Amino acid sequence: MHGTIFTLLKRYVQTQYDHSTWIQLLENSGLTAADFDHKHVYPDEHMYRLVGEAATMTGLSATELHEKFGEYLVPDLMYMYQKLLQPEWTTLDMLEHTEGTMHRQVRSEHAENAPPVLHVTRVGPDELFIDYVSARRMGALAVGIVRGLAKYYDEADVIKVEPTTSENGEEVRIRVRRVKSVG
């Protein structure tokens, strides 16, 4: 997994808890206190250990933690890839274009990095399905990112995100739809 994700995980833990919690999390995970370098790729196992230990420390499930972290990632991801975004995009448009823009760039810049493959099927102007495919089994992170995108585009009150399969599989189907706002 790319070092940027670990750097953002560190910041997430420090923001939600504190620096000593990050240090304790590293120690409990059997990792060193050295900072992860955003220019390198690290074994996925490091993320599994960190999230598993964080679940033990917080009492939250790994799925809940992945979703919360996914939401947290969005502003940074949008900043990093702002040159690839179109100003008229909405949440659904962004999701429809993620594979061909951001993921394509990540793959071209970092051959050893492997973001999940997202097969997005737009079934109407207000609905799409995301078929997440990754041996990492981090569909919950994708669900969190979708929720974070809805917040980013100020559509959190009208975008519904519904995993239709287990979020822990190599293949996860996520239904995303825009509903009428409750007023």
N, C-alpha and C positions, 0 to 999 in steps of 0.2 A: 504494500500500500504506500502511496506517495507520502513523503515526509510532511507536505503541507497539511495533510489531514491530521497527522499527529501534533503538529504545531498548533492547529486550531483546537484539537482536543485538549491540549494543555491549557490554552486560554479559556476554553469553556469551563474546565474544572476550576481554574483559578477565579473565574468570574462568578460561577454559581456557588462555589465554596470558598476556598482560599489556597494560597501557595502551599501551605503545609499539607493540605489534602492531596495535592498533586504529587508531592514528594512521597507521602505515605502510599499512594496508589502505585507509584513506580516500584517502591520497595516491596509491597505486598505482591506485585506482579512478577517480581524477580528481574526487573529491568534496572538499568543504571539511571542515575539522576541526570545524566548528560542530556542536553537538549537534542531533540530530533532535528535534523537538518532538512529544511524544505526542498533541498535540491536532490535528495536521495530517495530511493524506494526501500522500504523496510518490509520484513516478513509480515504477512497477514496475521500470523500467530501473535505478534505483539499486540495488535488491536483486540484480538479475541481475549487475550489475557487481561488487558487493561479494562475492557468492558465487563468481563466476568468478575473481576475483582471489584470494580465500581458497583456492580449489582450487589455484591456481598456487603460492601461498605454502606450503601444507601438504602438497601431493602427494596429498591426498584428492580423490575425485571430487565434483562438485557434488551428485550424488545422496546420497553419504555425508554431506556437510556439511548438506544439508537435513534428512536423517533425524536426525542428532545434534542439530541446532538445534530440530527439532520436539519431540524428547524433552525438551530443556531448557525449552521454553516452558510445559509443562503445569502445574507448580505455580503459576506466575503467572497463567495463564489460569483455573485453578480458583479462585484467590483473587479475581480480578476478577469472576467470574460466580457466586460462591458463593450468592448470593441466589436463583439460578435452579435450583440443584441440589437433588435430593431425597436425604436421608440413606441411603435404602435402595438407591440405585442401585449397580450394579456397572459394570465397564468396558463391557460390551455395552449395558446400559441407557443409559449416558451417551452412547455413540455413536448409539444410536437416537433420542435426544432433542436432539442438538446442533443440528440444523437448525432445529427449532421453538423452541429456547430462546436459546442464545447467538447463533447467526447471525441469528436474527430481531431480536434486540436491537441487534446491530451495524448491521444494515441500517436500522433505524428511527432510530438515533442519528446515523448518519453516512451520509447518502444517497450521497455520492461514494465511499464504501468498498464494496468488493464481495468479501466472503468467498466462497470456493468454494461451490457448491451441492453438498450431500451427499444423495444418494438412498440411504437405508438400507433394506435389505430383510432383515427377521428371518426366517430360514428354519427356526429351531428355537430352543429355549431356550438352546442353547450355540453358536449360529452365526448370523452375519449377513454380508451383503455391503454394502460401501460403494461407491457409484458417485460418484466425485469428478468434478465438472465445473467447469473453470476455464480461461480463456484464459491464465492465468499459468503453467500447466504446472508446478505445484509439488506434484505428487502425492507426491513423496518427503517433503515436509514433513508431509503428512497421515499418511503411514506412521509417521513419527517421533512425531507427536502420539498416534497410536493406541498405540504402544509405551510412550510416556510415561504415558498414561492407565492402562495395565495396571500400571505401576509405582506410580502414584498410588493405585490401588485395591488394591495389594498382591497383584496377580494375574499379575505378570510371568512367573512360572514355569508358569502354566497357560493363558495367552492366546497363541495363535499368530497372527501377522500375516503374510499372504501376498499381496503384490501379484500379481494374475493377468494384468496387462497392464503395459506399460512405464510406469514412474513419471514419465516426462517428457512424456506426452501431455496433451491438453486433457481427455480422459476417461480416468480410471484406475479400474480395479476392484480392490478390496481385500477379500480374504476374511479374516474375523476369527472365530476359534473358540476355545472353552474346551475344553481337553483334560484328561484325568485327570492329576493330578500324579504325577510319577515318584517313587516312594518306596521 
